[in-house]
């Protein structure tokens, strides 16, 4: 609803010549560091068809040592299965009356009102998308995207993900650690003393060869604990950490498997869960989207016009799903119980 009742300050005059400046201040919370980070690191991929299918190697072939007339074992094995994900749809809509559009035409126009609404709809969509990025997919009766809450759940031994039951398929489980119980030899509180050895332990355990979670996304308090664990000459801000696009630098932390980059998902309107660090293997995580519905208008032209009203309606739509296609190297750390 409007923030003022005075007609002279309302949208009709604000978007025409009565309002001189072309700058609009954003009073809505548009904070998307996580989505910006994933996009910057190449996690967004296109798909086509009715579903998103990811082929998985679920077993490996065995071997044996033999000599002479030993019988060789050549039993058949099923090595490949698919995880199947249903794409989700997100829409942000708006409507404008003919009176508003008329006041925004010709030489009196300061803004293209429809373009401004479309840009605002995109920002709103990104905010809703980021909320879903941290959710478990149960919002709106299961119509929401399955975010980290479902892909990297607190309890990874329950639930079905991608059509595969985690309770009966341990290979399909990510790992969740709880600071208060899982590191008794290091400590029970995530602070400047315990932060580095805990991260080193987790990354070391959840790695194989050159594969490990090279990106960590933390809430502000957890990020500060890691930052405080480093003396000034150890604290390395990544040169390409994304200051211009993400609003903050990443800390590079050395671990037995390799260096990881730690980012704080913070800012006005952030929905990052408190007391949480996600360890993300970018080779095992993708955001799939349909190229025909990647934040584009639903109706052609300016929008749909009702037959009995002087108005237009338009929606911005997105279609896709977040897919954790390899959970072996991805983890969640609960820094607080």
N, C-alpha and C positions, 0 to 999 in steps of 0.2 A: 504494500500500500504506500501511497505518497508520504513523504516525511513532512509535508506542509500542506495546509488547507487553502492557502492563498493562491488563487488562480493565476496570478502573475508569475508564480514560481514553478508552475506545473509544466509537464512535458510539452504541451502544445506550443507554449511560447519559448521554452528553453531551447527547443530545437530549431527555432526560426531566428530571424534577425534580432529579435528582442534580447537574445542572449549573445553577447559579442565574442566571447572566447571560444575557441575550437577545442579546448581541452576539457575532458570529462574525468573527474576524479573517481577512482574505483573505491567505493565504500563496501563492496562485497568481498568476501574472503576468497581470493583466488590464489591458493598456495598448492602447487603441484610439483614439489621437488622429486618425488619418487618416479612419477610418470616421465618427467623430463630426463631423469637419469637413465631410465630404461631405454627411452627413445634414442638418447645420445649414444648409448653403448650398443645399438643395433639389435635390440630385442624385439622390435616390431616387424612382423612378417605378414604377407598377404595369404589368403586361402580362397578356394572356390568350392562349390558344391554344397550339399545340404548339411554336412557335418565336418568336423575337424578330426582327422584320424592321424595318429602318431604310431608308427611301427616301433615295437620294442623287442630287444633281444632278451628273452626271459630265462635262458639257460645257456650252458656252454657244453661243448663236446668233451667227453672224457678220453683219457688215454691210458695206456698200460705198458709196463715193461714186460718183455717176453723173450723166450729163447726156444729154439728147436720147434717141436711139434705142439707148443702151447696153442690153445684156441684163442683167436682174437675176437674181442667183443665189438660187435657192430650193431648194437641195438638202436632202433630208431628213436629220435628225440624231436620234439617240437620246439624249435628255437625262437620262432617269431610269433608274436601276437600284436594286436592293436589296442591302444587306448583310444576311446571315442568321446569327443566332447561336443556338446550342442552349443552352437553360437547363440549369443544373447543380443538383444536389441535395446538400445537406449535412445530416447527421444526427448528433446526440449522444445516446447512450442510457445508461440506468442501470437497475438492478434493485434491489428491496428484498424481504427475506424477510418472511413473516407475523410472525415473532418481533419483528422491528424495528418493524413497524407496530403491533403490540399494545402494545409498550412506549411507544409515542408517542401513545396515546389517552387520552381522559378528562382528569381534573383534574391528572394528572401530566405532561401534555404542556407543554413549553416552546416547541418549534417544531412547525409543521406540516411533517413530514419530507418529504412529497411536494412541497409548495410550495418548500421549501428546495432540494431536488434540481433542480427545474425552473429555479429562478433560477440555480443554479450551472451547469446545462447551458447556459443562455443565455449566461452569461459565457464558458464554454468555447467555445461556438459563435462568439462574437464574436472570440475569440483566433484560432481556426482561420480565420475569415473574413478577419481582418486579414493573416494569413500568406499566404492566397491572393491578397489585394489586391496584394501585391508580387511575385507569382509569374508564370510564363509559361503556366500552365494545363496543364502536362504531368504534374503530380502525380497519383497514383492512376490511372495509365494514361490520362491525359487527361480524367478525370472532374472535375477541379478547375476552379473559376472561373478565367477568364483575367484576370489582374490587370495591373498596370502593366508587368510583365516581358514580357507579350505585346502589350499595347496600345501601349506606348511602349518598344520594345526597344532594346537597345544598337546592334544592326545593323538599321535599319528597311528595308533593301532586300531582305530575305529573308523567307520564310514566308508563310503564308496567314492572313488575319484576316477574320472575318465572311464567309468564302467567297470572298474577293477576294485574288488573288496580288499581293503587294507588289512582287515582282521585276519584274513587267511593267506595273504601274500606279503610276507615281510620285505621282499625285494622292492615293493612299491611304496615303502614308507620313508619319508624324510625323518630327520632326527630333531627332537626337542630336548633341550637341556634346561634345568632349573638351577639357578645359582645357589639357592639355599640348601640343596640336597646332593647335587651331582659332583661337587668338587671338594670333598671334605679335607683333602690334603693341601688344598690351596686356600680355602676359606669359604664362608657362607654369605659374604657381602661383596657386591660388585663395586669396587672402589679403586683408587689410584694404585693400591698395592696389588690387588688381585686381577685387574682388568687385562693386562698384557698376558700373564701366564694362562688365564682362562681362554683367551682367544687363540693363543698358540696351541693349547691342548685341543680345542675343538677343531680347528683347521687341520691340525696334524692327524686327528682321528678320522675326519671326514674328507680324505683325499686319497688319490691313487695315481701314481705317476705324475703327470702334469695337470690333472684335473682336480680342481678344488673350487670352493666358493671365493672368487677373487673380489667380489663386491660385498660389503656389509652396510646395511641401512639401519640406523639406530635412532631411537628417540633422543631428545636433547640431553637428558640426565645421564643416559648410558654413554653417549658420545663424550660428555664432559669428563666422565670417569676415565675413559681411555686417554683423552687429551692430558688430563692431570697426571697420568702415569708416565708421561714422557717429559724429560728435561728439555730445555729450549732447543738444544742442538739436535735432539732426536725428532722433534716435531716437524714433519715435512708436509708442506701443503703442495698438493699436486699441481704442476704447471697447467695441466689440462683438466683440472678438477671441476671446471664449469662455473667459475665465478660469474661470468656474464649471463649464462643461461639458467643456472641453478640457484644462484644467490649465496653460495657458500663453497668453501674448499673442502676437499677430502683429505683425511689423514692417511698416510701410508704406513701400515703396520707390518713388520717382518714376522713371518711364521715359519715353521719347519717345512711347509709345502711351498712357500713362496709368499711374496708380499700381497697383502690385501688392501683395498681402499675403503676406508670407513667414512660414510656420509651421514650427516644429521638430517633427518626428515623433520624439519621444524619450520616455524614461521606462523604468521597470522592465519588461522583457520586450519592448521595441520590436524589431520586425523590419525597420525601415527600412534599406535598403541603405546602407552607408557610402559616403561620397564621392559623394552623389547629390542632385540637386535636380530635382523634377518641376515643370514649368510646366503648369498645368491650365486649359484654357478650359472653364468650367462649362457654357456653352451647348452644348458639343460632347461632354460626358461625362454618362452616366447609369448608375445602378445600377438595373437592372430586377429586380423581384421579383414573384412571384405572390401575390396577397392571401390565397389559401387556404393558403399554406405560408410565411408570413412569421414564422418562429420560433414555431411553434405545436406542440402535442402531436400525434404521429402517430396514436395510438390514443385513442378516446373515453374519458371518465372518467379514473380514476387510471392506467389502462394495461392491457396484455394480461396474462392470467393463464394460465400453462401448466396443462393438465388434470391433470398428475401431480406438481405441485410447489406448495408453499405460498409463493408469491412473485408479484410483479408485475414487468413490464418496460414501460418507456416510452421514447419517443424524442422529441426536439425536432428539427423539420425546418425547413429553409429551401430555397427554390427560386428561382433567378434567375441573372443574369449581369451583369458589368460591361461596358458598351458604350461604346467611343470612336467616336462616330458622325461626328465631323469632326476629322481629324488635322492640319489645316492650321496651327492656332495652338497646338498642344500640343507640348511639347518635353521632352527630358531633358538635363541637364547633368552630365557626369561630372567632378566637381571634382578627383578623383584618378584616375590611370590604372588 
